[in-house]
Amino acid sequence: MPHIRVWVLCRCRIRMS
């Protein structure tokens, strides 16, 4: 399920931004 991975990636990007 590549759904959790997308969520984590989105959160990681927002935190890095």
Buried (B, 14 or more C-beta within 10 A) or exposed (E): EEEEEEEEEEEEEEEEE
